[in-house]
């Protein structure tokens, strides 16, 4: 989407302002940056947020801080119980109206229908009458007061509880209205905990007047947010999430509704991403904004881990699917080649580079320096994989790969070795196959050789082209994710960074496997 110069200046100034607001609101609150940021995002986008967590984890403080963002904002805060009545939330019945005009109306001033920032604690204890009224408030921002319909000025409703709504109690509709669901945990880092303990006082910070948001300004922001473009690559990423959710639903049909996301919810979620992009200084939704969907797509606590995988997998799916396709193609090319070339006489010590008297060096191992104990070569089969062990040797600063048999030879080392994992080993000509990836042993006194160009009819040429394309796609993904996003929490960003690192490692392994398989076929 093309941006006019004045429009871009407005977006950038808004972004700086929001960044200052978040910094100000976060004073004296520890490890809640992500919750505060999402609460502010929901308030600007006109959505509601639910906080799940034990008592004493700053859930109510988030709501109290948020009211300082809006000029003259009226607030309403209430702790629910199973004895709560509509009068306590929506105001008492006006006896004067009832007596003089025979009208059943409530005095809503100072209660929820009159508030702009609402915090409801232990919301699932609400009775059916309160639930029904809340549904109308959340859906349409209106409250029916007798024969009159009141437009509720509520900008955001923050609800909290230490539990999720019980099943089969009619709370599903109300639960679905909370687009954002976040877990508010106690402080995890001990240094941060000490800092909180030693902090003097807990007074709310003063928000500078120039940062406070007025009603007209908020309406203008929302109008601009609706104009934010959603590019195709973001929609493709969302499509991948939907595909993976359908797979989860098919895998466990009895719990399929745990992963069901309605079209209405998807539309509201994409609206939230538009708000994230615009408030972060961008005129179109970026792929980084999709990270926020971690907090929009789970329905039960036990589903959170799988939803994390759904969202994170969608970032790298095009690359990882491509890696799998290339690996399958390599398998077809080298299938039978390992066995056919794996029966020469045992290599002479003069042929391969020897390390520490006992080891051969494995060339181009993707994790770094790797050694193989020479005397173990006869323990490895050529026609079928042999179980083995890969671990890191601190003394030699190298990875060691060795076989163990069904009787447990070397198996006792697995629990004691650093980074140890099981692998499958197989002999091949002048080298070894580790988990289906062929590696050559380094030659003694080998001179560097300039690789010869592949023949035009080589089956590896299209595979190398596909590999180069995957590398370009991954590099472009990393570039796309470098744009600012004020609402992605440090924890979520770390999860994404770990996933990208894993994909990059898979690309590295594929490059090594392509190179080694090509040499094996020569």
TIRO-825201 format. One line per field, with one value per residue (C-alpha): chain; x, z, y. Coordinates in steps of 0.5 Angstrom, whole numbers, plus 2048, in hexadecimal, padded with zeros to 3 digits. Last residue first. Example, Ala and Ser with C-alpha at 12.3 -4.5 7.8 and 13.67 -1.06 7.14 Angstrom:
# TIRO-825201
chaine [A / A]
X [81B / 819]
Z [80E / 810]
Y [7FE / 7F7]
***
This chain:
# TIRO-825201
chaine [A / A / A / A / A / A / A / A / A / A / A / A / A / A / A / A / A / A / A / A / A / A / A / A / A / A / A / A / A / A / A / A / A / A / A / A / A / A / A / A / A / A / A / A / A / A / A / A / A / A / A / A / A / A / A / A / A / A / A / A / A / A / A / A / A / A / A / A / A / A / A / A / A / A / A / A / A / A / A / A / A / A / A / A / A / A / A / A / A / A / A / A / A / A / A / A / A / A / A / A / A / A / A / A / A / A / A / A / A / A / A / A / A / A / A / A / A / A / A / A / A / A / A / A / A / A / A / A / A / A / A / A / A / A / A / A / A / A / A / A / A / A / A / A / A / A / A / A / A / A / A / A / A / A / A / A / A / A / A / A / A / A / A / A / A / A / A / A / A / A / A / A / A / A / A / A / A / A / A / A / A / A / A / A / A / A / A / A / A / A / A / A / A / A / A / A / A / A / A / A / A / A / A / A / A / A / A / A / A / A / A / A / A / A / A / A / A / A / A / A / A / A / A / A / A / A / A / A / A / A / A / A / A / A / A / A / A / A / A / A / A / A / A / A / A / A / A / A / A / A / A / A / A / A / A / A / A / A / A / A / A / A / A / A / A / A / A / A / A / A / A / A / A / A / A / A / A / A / A / A / A / A / A / A / A / A / A / A / A / A / A / A / A / A / A / A / A / A / A / A / A / A / A / A / A / A / A / A / A / A / A / A / A / A / A / A / A / A / A / A / A / A / A / A / A / A / A / A / A / A / A / A / A / A / A / A / A / A / A / A / A / A / A / A / A / A / A / A / A / A / A / A / A / A / A / A / A / A / A / A / A / A / A / A / A / A / A / A / A / A / A / A / A / A / A / A / A / A / A / A / A / A / A / A / A / A / A / A / A / A / A / A / A / A / A / A / A / A / A / A / A / A / A / A / A / A / A / A / A / A / A / A / A / A / A / A / A / A / A / A / A / A / A / A / A / A / A / A / A / A / A / A / A / A / A / A / A / A / A / A / A / A / A / A / A / A / A / A / A / A / A / A / A / A / A / A / A / A / A / A / A / A / A / A / A / A / A / A / A / A / A / A / A / A / A / A / A / A / A / A / A / A / A / A / A / A / A / A / A / A / A / A / A / A / A / A / A / A / A / A / A / A / A / A / A / A / A / A / A / A / A / A / A / A / A / A / A / A / A / A / A / A]
X [83D / 836 / 839 / 83C / 835 / 832 / 838 / 836 / 82F / 82F / 833 / 82E / 829 / 82C / 82D / 826 / 824 / 828 / 825 / 81E / 820 / 823 / 81C / 818 / 81D / 81C / 814 / 814 / 819 / 814 / 80E / 812 / 814 / 80D / 80B / 807 / 80B / 80D / 813 / 815 / 81A / 815 / 815 / 81D / 81D / 817 / 81B / 821 / 81D / 81A / 821 / 823 / 81D / 81F / 826 / 824 / 81F / 825 / 829 / 824 / 823 / 82A / 82B / 828 / 82E / 82C / 830 / 836 / 838 / 83E / 844 / 846 / 84D / 851 / 854 / 85A / 859 / 85F / 85B / 854 / 84E / 848 / 842 / 83B / 835 / 82E / 829 / 82A / 831 / 834 / 83C / 842 / 846 / 841 / 83B / 83A / 833 / 832 / 82B / 82B / 829 / 82B / 830 / 830 / 836 / 837 / 835 / 82E / 830 / 836 / 833 / 831 / 838 / 837 / 830 / 82E / 82A / 831 / 834 / 838 / 83C / 83C / 840 / 83F / 845 / 848 / 84D / 84C / 845 / 843 / 83C / 837 / 835 / 833 / 831 / 82C / 82E / 82B / 82A / 82E / 835 / 835 / 839 / 83D / 843 / 844 / 845 / 84C / 84D / 849 / 846 / 847 / 842 / 844 / 83E / 837 / 836 / 83B / 83F / 844 / 845 / 84B / 84E / 850 / 855 / 85C / 859 / 856 / 858 / 857 / 855 / 858 / 85E / 85A / 858 / 850 / 84D / 84C / 846 / 83F / 83B / 83B / 834 / 831 / 832 / 830 / 829 / 825 / 82A / 825 / 81F / 821 / 824 / 81D / 81A / 81F / 81D / 815 / 817 / 81B / 815 / 810 / 815 / 816 / 80E / 80D / 811 / 80D / 807 / 80A / 80B / 803 / 801 / 807 / 804 / 7FD / 800 / 803 / 7FD / 7F8 / 7F8 / 7F6 / 7F0 / 7ED / 7F3 / 7F3 / 7F4 / 7FA / 7FF / 7FC / 801 / 806 / 802 / 805 / 80C / 809 / 807 / 801 / 801 / 802 / 807 / 809 / 808 / 801 / 7FF / 802 / 7FF / 7F8 / 7F8 / 7FA / 7F4 / 7F0 / 7F2 / 7F0 / 7E9 / 7E9 / 7EB / 7E6 / 7E0 / 7E2 / 7E2 / 7E8 / 7E8 / 7EE / 7EA / 7E4 / 7E8 / 7E8 / 7E4 / 7E7 / 7EE / 7F3 / 7ED / 7ED / 7F5 / 7F5 / 7F0 / 7F4 / 7FA / 7F7 / 7F4 / 7FB / 7FD / 7F8 / 7FA / 801 / 7FE / 7FA / 801 / 804 / 7FE / 7FF / 7FA / 7F9 / 7F8 / 7F2 / 7EE / 7F3 / 7F3 / 7EB / 7ED / 7F2 / 7ED / 7E8 / 7EE / 7F0 / 7E8 / 7E8 / 7EF / 7F5 / 7FA / 801 / 802 / 7FF / 805 / 803 / 805 / 807 / 802 / 805 / 808 / 80D / 814 / 816 / 81B / 816 / 815 / 81C / 81D / 818 / 81B / 822 / 81E / 81B / 814 / 810 / 809 / 805 / 800 / 7FD / 7FA / 7F3 / 7F2 / 7EB / 7E7 / 7E0 / 7E1 / 7E1 / 7DA / 7D7 / 7DA / 7D8 / 7D1 / 7D3 / 7D5 / 7DC / 7DF / 7E2 / 7EA / 7ED / 7F1 / 7ED / 7ED / 7E9 / 7EB / 7E6 / 7E8 / 7E6 / 7DF / 7DB / 7D4 / 7CF / 7C8 / 7C2 / 7BC / 7B5 / 7B9 / 7C0 / 7C3 / 7CA / 7CE / 7D5 / 7D3 / 7D6 / 7D9 / 7D3 / 7CE / 7D2 / 7D3 / 7CC / 7CB / 7D1 / 7CE / 7C7 / 7CA / 7CE / 7D6 / 7DB / 7DE / 7E1 / 7E5 / 7E7 / 7E4 / 7E8 / 7E4 / 7E8 / 7E3 / 7DD / 7D6 / 7D3 / 7D7 / 7D5 / 7D6 / 7D0 / 7CC / 7C5 / 7C1 / 7BB / 7B4 / 7AF / 7A8 / 7A9 / 7A8 / 7AA / 7AF / 7B2 / 7B3 / 7B5 / 7BB / 7BE / 7C5 / 7CB / 7CD / 7D3 / 7D0 / 7C9 / 7CA / 7CB / 7D1 / 7D0 / 7D5 / 7DA / 7DD / 7E2 / 7E1 / 7E4 / 7E1 / 7E5 / 7E3 / 7E9 / 7EA / 7EF / 7F1 / 7F8 / 7F7 / 7F2 / 7F7 / 7FB / 7F5 / 7F3 / 7FA / 7FA / 7F4 / 7F8 / 7FF / 800 / 7FE / 7F8 / 7FA / 7F9 / 7F5 / 7F4 / 7EE / 7EE / 7E9 / 7E9 / 7E8 / 7EF / 7F2 / 7F0 / 7F2 / 7F9 / 7F9 / 7F8 / 7FD / 802 / 801 / 801 / 807 / 80B / 809 / 80F / 810 / 80B / 80E / 80E / 80B / 806 / 80B / 80F / 808 / 806 / 80D / 80D / 806 / 808 / 80E / 809 / 804 / 809 / 80C / 804 / 803 / 80A / 808 / 801 / 804 / 809 / 803 / 804 / 803 / 800]
Z [7EF / 7F3 / 7F9 / 7F8 / 7F6 / 7FC / 801 / 7FE / 7FE / 805 / 807 / 804 / 808 / 80E / 80E / 80C / 812 / 816 / 813 / 815 / 81C / 81D / 81A / 81F / 825 / 823 / 823 / 82A / 82C / 829 / 82D / 833 / 831 / 830 / 829 / 82A / 828 / 821 / 81D / 817 / 817 / 815 / 80E / 80D / 811 / 80C / 806 / 808 / 809 / 802 / 7FF / 802 / 800 / 7F9 / 7F9 / 7FC / 7F6 / 7F1 / 7F4 / 7F3 / 7EC / 7EB / 7EF / 7E9 / 7E5 / 7DE / 7DD / 7E0 / 7E7 / 7E7 / 7EA / 7F1 / 7F2 / 7F6 / 7FD / 7FD / 802 / 807 / 80A / 807 / 80B / 80C / 808 / 80A / 808 / 80B / 80C / 814 / 814 / 80E / 80E / 80A / 804 / 801 / 805 / 80C / 810 / 816 / 81A / 81F / 827 / 82A / 82F / 830 / 836 / 837 / 83E / 83C / 835 / 838 / 83A / 833 / 831 / 830 / 832 / 830 / 82A / 827 / 828 / 823 / 823 / 821 / 825 / 825 / 826 / 82B / 82D / 834 / 834 / 830 / 82D / 82C / 826 / 827 / 823 / 820 / 81A / 813 / 80E / 808 / 80A / 812 / 817 / 81C / 817 / 817 / 81F / 81F / 81B / 821 / 81D / 81E / 81D / 81C / 81B / 81C / 814 / 813 / 80D / 80E / 813 / 816 / 817 / 81F / 823 / 822 / 825 / 81E / 818 / 811 / 80C / 807 / 80B / 810 / 80B / 809 / 80A / 803 / 7FF / 801 / 802 / 7FA / 7F9 / 800 / 7FF / 7F8 / 7FA / 7FB / 7F9 / 7F4 / 7F7 / 7FE / 7FB / 7F8 / 7FF / 802 / 7FD / 7FF / 806 / 806 / 802 / 807 / 80C / 808 / 807 / 80E / 811 / 814 / 814 / 819 / 81E / 81E / 81E / 823 / 828 / 827 / 829 / 82F / 831 / 830 / 837 / 83A / 836 / 830 / 82D / 826 / 829 / 82D / 828 / 823 / 825 / 821 / 81B / 81C / 819 / 813 / 812 / 811 / 80D / 80E / 813 / 819 / 81F / 820 / 819 / 819 / 820 / 81E / 817 / 81B / 820 / 81A / 818 / 81E / 81D / 817 / 819 / 81F / 81A / 816 / 81C / 81F / 821 / 824 / 82B / 827 / 824 / 82B / 829 / 822 / 824 / 81E / 819 / 81E / 81E / 816 / 816 / 81A / 816 / 810 / 813 / 815 / 80E / 80C / 811 / 80E / 807 / 809 / 80C / 805 / 801 / 804 / 80A / 808 / 80E / 80D / 813 / 817 / 814 / 817 / 81D / 81E / 81D / 822 / 827 / 825 / 826 / 82D / 830 / 831 / 836 / 834 / 834 / 83B / 83D / 841 / 848 / 84B / 850 / 857 / 859 / 85F / 85F / 85B / 85F / 85E / 856 / 855 / 859 / 854 / 84E / 850 / 851 / 84A / 84A / 84D / 84E / 848 / 844 / 83E / 838 / 835 / 82F / 82B / 831 / 82E / 82E / 835 / 836 / 831 / 834 / 83B / 83B / 841 / 83C / 83D / 843 / 841 / 842 / 848 / 84C / 84A / 846 / 842 / 83E / 83A / 836 / 833 / 836 / 834 / 835 / 830 / 834 / 832 / 835 / 837 / 83D / 83D / 837 / 837 / 830 / 82E / 829 / 82A / 831 / 834 / 831 / 834 / 83B / 83C / 83A / 83F / 845 / 844 / 844 / 84A / 84A / 84E / 847 / 848 / 84E / 84D / 848 / 846 / 842 / 83F / 83B / 841 / 841 / 83F / 844 / 84A / 84D / 849 / 847 / 84C / 849 / 846 / 847 / 845 / 848 / 847 / 84F / 853 / 84E / 84C / 853 / 855 / 850 / 850 / 853 / 84E / 848 / 84C / 853 / 851 / 84D / 853 / 855 / 85A / 856 / 857 / 852 / 854 / 851 / 84E / 84A / 847 / 844 / 83F / 840 / 83A / 838 / 83A / 841 / 841 / 83F / 845 / 84A / 845 / 845 / 84D / 84D / 84A / 84E / 84F / 856 / 855 / 851 / 849 / 843 / 840 / 83B / 836 / 832 / 82C / 82A / 826 / 82A / 830 / 82E / 82C / 833 / 836 / 831 / 833 / 83B / 83A / 836 / 83B / 841 / 844 / 849 / 84A / 84E / 847 / 842 / 840 / 83F / 83A / 836 / 836 / 833 / 82E / 82C / 82B / 826 / 822 / 822 / 81F / 81A / 817 / 817 / 813 / 80E / 80D / 80C / 806 / 803 / 804 / 7FE / 800]
Y [7B1 / 7AF / 7AF / 7B6 / 7B9 / 7B5 / 7B9 / 7C0 / 7BF / 7BC / 7C2 / 7C7 / 7C4 / 7C4 / 7CB / 7CC / 7C8 / 7CC / 7D3 / 7D0 / 7CE / 7D5 / 7D8 / 7D4 / 7D7 / 7DE / 7DD / 7DA / 7E0 / 7E5 / 7E2 / 7E3 / 7EA / 7EC / 7EE / 7F4 / 7FA / 7F6 / 7F9 / 7F6 / 7F1 / 7EB / 7ED / 7EC / 7E5 / 7E3 / 7E6 / 7E2 / 7DC / 7DC / 7DE / 7D7 / 7D3 / 7D6 / 7D4 / 7CD / 7CC / 7CE / 7C9 / 7C4 / 7C6 / 7C5 / 7BE / 7BA / 7BC / 7BC / 7C3 / 7C0 / 7C3 / 7C8 / 7C5 / 7C7 / 7CA / 7C5 / 7C7 / 7C2 / 7BC / 7BB / 7B5 / 7B4 / 7B7 / 7B1 / 7B2 / 7B3 / 7B1 / 7B3 / 7AE / 7AF / 7AE / 7AB / 7A9 / 7AA / 7A8 / 7A4 / 7A3 / 7A0 / 7A1 / 7A5 / 7A7 / 7AC / 7AC / 7B3 / 7B5 / 7BD / 7BC / 7B4 / 7B1 / 7AF / 7AC / 7A9 / 7A2 / 7A1 / 7A0 / 798 / 797 / 790 / 793 / 796 / 79C / 7A1 / 7A7 / 7AE / 7B3 / 7BB / 7BF / 7C3 / 7BE / 7BE / 7C0 / 7BA / 7BC / 7B6 / 7B2 / 7AA / 7A5 / 7A0 / 79C / 79E / 798 / 795 / 798 / 796 / 79A / 796 / 796 / 79D / 79D / 79C / 7A3 / 7A7 / 7AD / 7B4 / 7BA / 7C2 / 7C6 / 7C5 / 7C4 / 7BF / 7C1 / 7BB / 7B6 / 7B6 / 7AF / 7AD / 7A9 / 7AC / 7B3 / 7B5 / 7B0 / 7B3 / 7AE / 7A9 / 7A7 / 7A4 / 79F / 79F / 798 / 795 / 797 / 795 / 79C / 79E / 79A / 79B / 7A2 / 7A3 / 79F / 7A5 / 7AB / 7AE / 7AD / 7AF / 7B6 / 7B7 / 7B5 / 7BA / 7C0 / 7BF / 7BF / 7C6 / 7C9 / 7C7 / 7CA / 7D1 / 7D2 / 7D0 / 7D5 / 7DA / 7D5 / 7D1 / 7D6 / 7D7 / 7D0 / 7CE / 7D3 / 7D1 / 7CA / 7CC / 7D0 / 7CA / 7C8 / 7CF / 7CF / 7D3 / 7D5 / 7DA / 7E1 / 7E1 / 7DE / 7E2 / 7E7 / 7E4 / 7E6 / 7ED / 7EB / 7E9 / 7F0 / 7F4 / 7FA / 802 / 801 / 805 / 800 / 803 / 801 / 7FA / 7F8 / 7FB / 7F7 / 7F1 / 7F2 / 7F3 / 7EC / 7E9 / 7EC / 7E9 / 7E2 / 7E2 / 7E4 / 7DE / 7D9 / 7D6 / 7CF / 7CC / 7C9 / 7C8 / 7C2 / 7BE / 7B8 / 7B9 / 7B8 / 7B8 / 7BB / 7C1 / 7C1 / 7C1 / 7C7 / 7CB / 7CA / 7CC / 7D2 / 7D4 / 7D3 / 7D7 / 7DD / 7DC / 7DD / 7E3 / 7E6 / 7E5 / 7E8 / 7EF / 7F2 / 7F9 / 7FE / 802 / 800 / 802 / 809 / 809 / 807 / 80C / 811 / 80F / 80F / 816 / 818 / 814 / 817 / 813 / 815 / 816 / 81E / 81E / 81A / 813 / 814 / 80D / 809 / 809 / 802 / 804 / 803 / 7FD / 7F8 / 7F2 / 7F3 / 7F4 / 7ED / 7EA / 7ED / 7EA / 7E3 / 7E3 / 7DF / 7E5 / 7E2 / 7E0 / 7E4 / 7DF / 7E3 / 7E2 / 7E8 / 7E7 / 7E7 / 7E6 / 7DF / 7DE / 7E1 / 7DC / 7D6 / 7D8 / 7D4 / 7CF / 7C9 / 7CA / 7CE / 7D5 / 7D5 / 7D6 / 7DB / 7E1 / 7E7 / 7EC / 7F2 / 7F6 / 7FB / 802 / 802 / 808 / 804 / 806 / 806 / 803 / 805 / 801 / 7FE / 7FF / 7FB / 7FC / 7FD / 7FC / 7F7 / 7F0 / 7F2 / 7F5 / 7F1 / 7EB / 7EE / 7EF / 7E7 / 7E5 / 7EA / 7E6 / 7DF / 7E0 / 7E3 / 7DE / 7DE / 7E5 / 7E4 / 7EB / 7F0 / 7F6 / 7FB / 802 / 806 / 806 / 808 / 801 / 7FE / 803 / 80A / 80C / 807 / 808 / 802 / 803 / 7FF / 804 / 806 / 80D / 80F / 809 / 805 / 80C / 80E / 807 / 807 / 800 / 7FF / 800 / 7FB / 7F7 / 7F7 / 7F7 / 7F1 / 7ED / 7E9 / 7E3 / 7DF / 7E4 / 7E9 / 7EE / 7F5 / 7FB / 800 / 806 / 80D / 80F / 817 / 817 / 80F / 80C / 80D / 808 / 802 / 803 / 801 / 7FB / 7F8 / 7F9 / 7F4 / 7EF / 7F0 / 7E9 / 7E9 / 7E4 / 7DE / 7DF / 7DF / 7E6 / 7E7 / 7ED / 7F1 / 7F4 / 7FC / 7FC / 801 / 7FE / 7F7 / 7FA / 7FD / 7F6 / 7F3 / 7F8 / 7F7 / 7EF / 7EF / 7F4 / 7F0 / 7ED / 7F2 / 7F8 / 7FE / 803 / 7FF / 804 / 809 / 805 / 803 / 80A / 80C / 806 / 809 / 810 / 80D / 809 / 80F / 814 / 80E / 80D / 815 / 816 / 810 / 814 / 81A / 817 / 813 / 80C / 807 / 800]
***
